Amino acid sequence: MPKSSTGSESAEGGCPAFEKLLIEDRDLSALRTEYARRPLSERRAAAEWAYDEAIANSMFTAALARVDPDADHQAGWPPGFAALAIDPEYAPALLSVGCYEYGTGRKRQGMDLLFQLTELSPRTPDWVEIVDKAGSFLVNFGAHDNACRVYQAALKVRPDQLEFIIGLGWALCRVGQQAEALPWLKKAVAKAPDESSVFNDYGWALAELGRFDEAEPALEKAVQLAPPGDELPLNNLTRMRRLRQQSGHKPTRNKVQMNSPFPTPFAPAGNE
């Protein structure tokens, strides 16, 4: 696979935008032109090879840098650039380059690439996982509004996909839209009744809305389902009870929460 012809400018940290390189870098531009004429199967195989090679080279270069930090280790294009030049619909490359562009401050270019993932066929290999990784990257980066856009677009294609339902609910919570998040998180609870993280997200969203009587059974269920070593649900349950005490709210455990997703005994018993 040819290396970038832009010299030191191609090293990670100082690399121009992918869309600019695709025009100005003769090697990258040649890859796009050459493989555009080839059958999809051949183009996809070449993209997969280039992607794997770039990841391996990146790891090797990082290892050399640790062994000899003073040496000049040419990194070439960032991982995914060559693969995306070969095949503009290769999902792993769209994810890698999109995250790279967004993370280096080119948010428009990054979002354009990440959003393209939602426009691919849902029969694309690992499509759900890759789109979910795009949304998770944006959430972790603090770009919650953009994460919502990705999950909303994906849900138009797969309305019942659990990963997208959970992702949208979580992203809405992070932008302070807990009320809008609740229907999605409640739907996730119904679809994944054995997932601790789902109950934890739902319970904490309720707690943030001050609906402590509904939050408590959800968080208690999350604690029951939590795998060994996962203390987040217990910490959230403790924090919720502290917030409830500070608010002066008295628990009403003898009340039934209308439309509760929790079967007995997790929903409070009694009659309204």
C-alpha positions as a Python dict, from the first residue, in 0.01 Angstrom:
ca = {
    (1, 'M'): (0, 0, 0),
    (2, 'P'): (156, 336, -97),
    (3, 'K'): (242, 588, 169),
    (4, 'S'): (120, 945, 179),
    (5, 'S'): (303, 1185, -50),
    (6, 'T'): (244, 1484, 177),
    (7, 'G'): (550, 1409, 388),
    (8, 'S'): (557, 1505, 753),
    (9, 'E'): (218, 1674, 720),
    (10, 'S'): (62, 1327, 700),
    (11, 'A'): (170, 1222, 1049),
    (12, 'E'): (-109, 1188, 1302),
    (13, 'G'): (-158, 1512, 1488),
    (14, 'G'): (-83, 1723, 1178),
    (15, 'C'): (-281, 1539, 913),
    (16, 'P'): (-507, 1744, 685),
    (17, 'A'): (-873, 1655, 656),
    (18, 'F'): (-952, 1333, 473),
    (19, 'E'): (-1168, 1512, 214),
    (20, 'K'): (-879, 1749, 139),
    (21, 'L'): (-624, 1469, 113),
    (22, 'L'): (-854, 1280, -121),
    (23, 'I'): (-811, 1565, -368),
    (24, 'E'): (-457, 1686, -301),
    (25, 'D'): (-266, 1369, -208),
    (26, 'R'): (-178, 1195, -534),
    (27, 'D'): (-149, 847, -380),
    (28, 'L'): (-477, 866, -191),
    (29, 'S'): (-652, 1018, -492),
    (30, 'A'): (-511, 742, -714),
    (31, 'L'): (-654, 476, -483),
    (32, 'R'): (-1002, 627, -511),
    (33, 'T'): (-977, 652, -891),
    (34, 'E'): (-832, 305, -938),
    (35, 'Y'): (-1077, 115, -720),
    (36, 'A'): (-1384, 306, -835),
    (37, 'R'): (-1357, 106, -1159),
    (38, 'R'): (-1339, -232, -987),
    (39, 'P'): (-1620, -465, -877),
    (40, 'L'): (-1758, -414, -527),
    (41, 'S'): (-1627, -748, -402),
    (42, 'E'): (-1272, -665, -512),
    (43, 'R'): (-1298, -312, -375),
    (44, 'R'): (-1424, -438, -38),
    (45, 'A'): (-1150, -701, -10),
    (46, 'A'): (-884, -438, -81),
    (47, 'A'): (-1035, -202, 174),
    (48, 'E'): (-1036, -473, 440),
    (49, 'W'): (-670, -552, 367),
    (50, 'A'): (-571, -184, 378),
    (51, 'Y'): (-762, -131, 701),
    (52, 'D'): (-602, -428, 878),
    (53, 'E'): (-261, -328, 749),
    (54, 'A'): (-304, 30, 876),
    (55, 'I'): (-407, -90, 1223),
    (56, 'A'): (-107, -324, 1238),
    (57, 'N'): (131, -52, 1118),
    (58, 'S'): (-10, 192, 1372),
    (59, 'M'): (48, -55, 1655),
    (60, 'F'): (399, -132, 1530),
    (61, 'T'): (486, 238, 1502),
    (62, 'A'): (354, 300, 1855),
    (63, 'A'): (567, 14, 1987),
    (64, 'L'): (879, 150, 1812),
    (65, 'A'): (810, 494, 1959),
    (66, 'R'): (808, 349, 2309),
    (67, 'V'): (1134, 163, 2247),
    (68, 'D'): (1310, 457, 2081),
    (69, 'P'): (1113, 778, 2148),
    (70, 'D'): (1379, 1001, 1988),
    (71, 'A'): (1375, 832, 1648),
    (72, 'D'): (1166, 956, 1356),
    (73, 'H'): (890, 698, 1309),
    (74, 'Q'): (685, 772, 998),
    (75, 'A'): (322, 694, 1071),
    (76, 'G'): (180, 750, 722),
    (77, 'W'): (-190, 818, 696),
    (78, 'P'): (-404, 767, 1007),
    (79, 'P'): (-576, 425, 1024),
    (80, 'G'): (-868, 397, 788),
    (81, 'F'): (-769, 668, 540),
    (82, 'A'): (-645, 432, 267),
    (83, 'A'): (-933, 190, 321),
    (84, 'L'): (-1190, 468, 291),
    (85, 'A'): (-1022, 599, -24),
    (86, 'I'): (-1052, 250, -174),
    (87, 'D'): (-1410, 189, -63),
    (88, 'P'): (-1615, 494, 49),
    (89, 'E'): (-1880, 264, 201),
    (90, 'Y'): (-1649, 44, 410),
    (91, 'A'): (-1810, 78, 753),
    (92, 'P'): (-1505, 23, 981),
    (93, 'A'): (-1314, 291, 789),
    (94, 'L'): (-1608, 533, 803),
    (95, 'L'): (-1612, 484, 1179),
    (96, 'S'): (-1235, 521, 1227),
    (97, 'V'): (-1192, 822, 999),
    (98, 'G'): (-1510, 985, 1126),
    (99, 'C'): (-1394, 955, 1487),
    (100, 'Y'): (-1046, 1077, 1391),
    (101, 'E'): (-1180, 1384, 1212),
    (102, 'Y'): (-1423, 1468, 1492),
    (103, 'G'): (-1160, 1414, 1760),
    (104, 'T'): (-909, 1642, 1588),
    (105, 'G'): (-1159, 1927, 1575),
    (106, 'R'): (-1302, 1879, 1226),
    (107, 'K'): (-1650, 1815, 1360),
    (108, 'R'): (-1844, 1876, 1041),
    (109, 'Q'): (-1629, 1635, 843),
    (110, 'G'): (-1641, 1382, 1125),
    (111, 'M'): (-2018, 1397, 1156),
    (112, 'D'): (-2062, 1365, 780),
    (113, 'L'): (-1870, 1037, 788),
    (114, 'L'): (-2031, 902, 1105),
    (115, 'F'): (-2377, 988, 979),
    (116, 'Q'): (-2308, 797, 657),
    (117, 'L'): (-2299, 482, 868),
    (118, 'T'): (-2671, 515, 934),
    (119, 'E'): (-2733, 536, 559),
    (120, 'L'): (-2562, 205, 482),
    (121, 'S'): (-2766, -109, 439),
    (122, 'P'): (-2851, -266, 777),
    (123, 'R'): (-2728, -592, 622),
    (124, 'T'): (-2376, -448, 630),
    (125, 'P'): (-2157, -678, 844),
    (126, 'D'): (-2150, -561, 1208),
    (127, 'W'): (-2368, -263, 1115),
    (128, 'V'): (-2547, -242, 1453),
    (129, 'E'): (-2223, -266, 1651),
    (130, 'I'): (-2044, -9, 1434),
    (131, 'V'): (-2328, 246, 1444),
    (132, 'D'): (-2354, 198, 1820),
    (133, 'K'): (-1979, 260, 1851),
    (134, 'A'): (-2024, 585, 1659),
    (135, 'G'): (-2297, 696, 1899),
    (136, 'S'): (-2095, 588, 2203),
    (137, 'F'): (-1791, 779, 2076),
    (138, 'L'): (-1998, 1097, 2048),
    (139, 'V'): (-2150, 1047, 2395),
    (140, 'N'): (-1806, 991, 2549),
    (141, 'F'): (-1674, 1294, 2360),
    (142, 'G'): (-1950, 1507, 2513),
    (143, 'A'): (-2126, 1555, 2178),
    (144, 'H'): (-2462, 1439, 2309),
    (145, 'D'): (-2677, 1627, 2057),
    (146, 'N'): (-2489, 1466, 1769),
    (147, 'A'): (-2514, 1126, 1937),
    (148, 'C'): (-2891, 1173, 1948),
    (149, 'R'): (-2891, 1246, 1575),
    (150, 'V'): (-2702, 926, 1500),
    (151, 'Y'): (-2928, 708, 1716),
    (152, 'Q'): (-3246, 872, 1586),
    (153, 'A'): (-3137, 808, 1227),
    (154, 'A'): (-3047, 447, 1308),
    (155, 'L'): (-3383, 390, 1476),
    (156, 'K'): (-3560, 492, 1157),
    (157, 'V'): (-3393, 191, 997),
    (158, 'R'): (-3420, -51, 1294),
    (159, 'P'): (-3696, 82, 1525),
    (160, 'D'): (-3669, -206, 1773),
    (161, 'Q'): (-3291, -237, 1793),
    (162, 'L'): (-3207, -248, 2164),
    (163, 'E'): (-2862, -91, 2132),
    (164, 'F'): (-3007, 214, 1956),
    (165, 'I'): (-3296, 246, 2202),
    (166, 'I'): (-3058, 241, 2498),
    (167, 'G'): (-2814, 475, 2323),
    (168, 'L'): (-3078, 735, 2246),
    (169, 'G'): (-3220, 720, 2598),
    (170, 'W'): (-2876, 765, 2749),
    (171, 'A'): (-2781, 1049, 2512),
    (172, 'L'): (-3106, 1232, 2586),
    (173, 'C'): (-3033, 1205, 2958),
    (174, 'R'): (-2690, 1358, 2904),
    (175, 'V'): (-2842, 1666, 2737),
    (176, 'G'): (-3083, 1710, 3028),
    (177, 'Q'): (-3388, 1574, 2845),
    (178, 'Q'): (-3474, 1304, 3098),
    (179, 'A'): (-3848, 1333, 3031),
    (180, 'E'): (-3788, 1261, 2660),
    (181, 'A'): (-3547, 981, 2751),
    (182, 'L'): (-3786, 793, 2979),
    (183, 'P'): (-4005, 634, 2710),
    (184, 'W'): (-3696, 499, 2537),
    (185, 'L'): (-3540, 369, 2858),
    (186, 'K'): (-3872, 216, 2963),
    (187, 'K'): (-3887, 41, 2627),
    (188, 'A'): (-3533, -86, 2682),
    (189, 'V'): (-3635, -226, 3022),
    (190, 'A'): (-3921, -416, 2860),
    (191, 'K'): (-3691, -556, 2589),
    (192, 'A'): (-3401, -643, 2823),
    (193, 'P'): (-3549, -742, 3161),
    (194, 'D'): (-3225, -909, 3272),
    (195, 'E'): (-2983, -625, 3194),
    (196, 'S'): (-2855, -441, 3500),
    (197, 'S'): (-2726, -145, 3299),
    (198, 'V'): (-3069, -85, 3144),
    (199, 'F'): (-3242, -73, 3483),
    (200, 'N'): (-2963, 148, 3614),
    (201, 'D'): (-3004, 402, 3334),
    (202, 'Y'): (-3381, 403, 3369),
    (203, 'G'): (-3368, 436, 3747),
    (204, 'W'): (-3117, 717, 3742),
    (205, 'A'): (-3315, 910, 3481),
    (206, 'L'): (-3615, 889, 3714),
    (207, 'A'): (-3400, 1004, 4004),
    (208, 'E'): (-3280, 1306, 3807),
    (209, 'L'): (-3644, 1399, 3754),
    (210, 'G'): (-3709, 1372, 4127),
    (211, 'R'): (-3935, 1066, 4080),
    (212, 'F'): (-3766, 881, 4365),
    (213, 'D'): (-4045, 631, 4439),
    (214, 'E'): (-4020, 502, 4082),
    (215, 'A'): (-3641, 523, 4072),
    (216, 'E'): (-3588, 310, 4380),
    (217, 'P'): (-3732, -22, 4251),
    (218, 'A'): (-3551, 24, 3919),
    (219, 'L'): (-3218, 79, 4092),
    (220, 'E'): (-3285, -205, 4335),
    (221, 'K'): (-3344, -432, 4037),
    (222, 'A'): (-3022, -306, 3878),
    (223, 'V'): (-2833, -395, 4197),
    (224, 'Q'): (-2983, -746, 4195),
    (225, 'L'): (-2881, -804, 3833),
    (226, 'A'): (-2538, -640, 3853),
    (227, 'P'): (-2244, -871, 3779),
    (228, 'P'): (-1975, -914, 4045),
    (229, 'G'): (-1759, -605, 4074),
    (230, 'D'): (-2009, -365, 3916),
    (231, 'E'): (-2083, -121, 4196),
    (232, 'L'): (-2239, 155, 3984),
    (233, 'P'): (-2603, 49, 4045),
    (234, 'L'): (-2545, 28, 4421),
    (235, 'N'): (-2370, 364, 4422),
    (236, 'N'): (-2659, 518, 4228),
    (237, 'L'): (-2915, 362, 4463),
    (238, 'T'): (-2730, 504, 4764),
    (239, 'R'): (-2699, 843, 4597),
    (240, 'M'): (-3068, 844, 4501),
    (241, 'R'): (-3172, 773, 4859),
    (242, 'R'): (-2946, 1053, 4981),
    (243, 'L'): (-3098, 1294, 4728),
    (244, 'R'): (-3447, 1191, 4832),
    (245, 'Q'): (-3363, 1253, 5197),
    (246, 'Q'): (-3213, 1592, 5116),
    (247, 'S'): (-3524, 1688, 4921),
    (248, 'G'): (-3750, 1605, 5212),
    (249, 'H'): (-3943, 1360, 4997),
    (250, 'K'): (-4094, 1071, 5190),
    (251, 'P'): (-4101, 733, 5016),
    (252, 'T'): (-4446, 589, 4948),
    (253, 'R'): (-4374, 221, 4923),
    (254, 'N'): (-4740, 132, 4962),
    (255, 'K'): (-4825, 300, 4630),
    (256, 'V'): (-4845, 143, 4288),
    (257, 'Q'): (-4658, 332, 4017),
    (258, 'M'): (-4892, 353, 3721),
    (259, 'N'): (-4756, 193, 3402),
    (260, 'S'): (-4460, 53, 3593),
    (261, 'P'): (-4245, -182, 3382),
    (262, 'F'): (-4155, -383, 3692),
    (263, 'P'): (-4342, -701, 3777),
    (264, 'T'): (-4417, -785, 4138),
    (265, 'P'): (-4227, -777, 4370),
    (266, 'F'): (-4023, -495, 4214),
    (267, 'A'): (-4317, -256, 4177),
    (268, 'P'): (-4440, -127, 4512),
    (269, 'A'): (-4742, -322, 4629),
    (270, 'G'): (-5082, -183, 4719),
    (271, 'N'): (-5358, 16, 4556),
    (272, 'E'): (-5393, 378, 4460),
}
